[in-house]
Every structure is written in structure tokens, then in C-alpha cells.
Amino acid sequence: MTQGKERKIGQRGQVTLPKELREKLGIHGGDEVLVHEEDGKIIIERPLSREELAEGYRRRAAESEAIAEEMDSVSREADEYLGDIPEW
């Protein structure tokens, strides 16, 4: 976490984000940000874009598919090693 910079809050509750942070995070005038409280702190963050959200879902689906394939492989190995199991 980087060291914070003090800012004054205007009478209407406005605060200016430091230029270095805006540039680093790709935040421009007119962009929307998420503002929420967490453990007594005010958190300001850039929301995920639709593309970033979709990529996250694609990554999660690929991970789930890889786990399912691994489980299927292990199950086949167990069947080969143990042979047929009786029907209960």
C-alpha cells in the first residue's frame, strides 16, 4: 500500500484524487468510481469494466473445467486400480 496524501474536503464533500493515482489507475474526469466504507476507512476504487468482468468469468470457467478434467482422470485411475465396485 502506498503512503497517502492529505487532501482537504470541500464544503460540498468533494475531494480531488492525486494526479499520480488517477494516471496509475486510469481514472479520468467524468469516470465513475465506487465509494464504500470498510473497517472504518473510506475506499474509492475503479469499478471493473464489462471486459474485465467477462475475463474473470472466463478464467473461472477454465479453472473449473481443468479441475473437472483432473477429477475425471483421477476417477478413471481409481477405477482401473480398484476394478469394478459392487452395486449397492
Beta strands, then each sheet from edge to edge (+ up, - down):
strand 1: 34-38
strand 2: 41-45
sheet 1: 1+ 2-
end
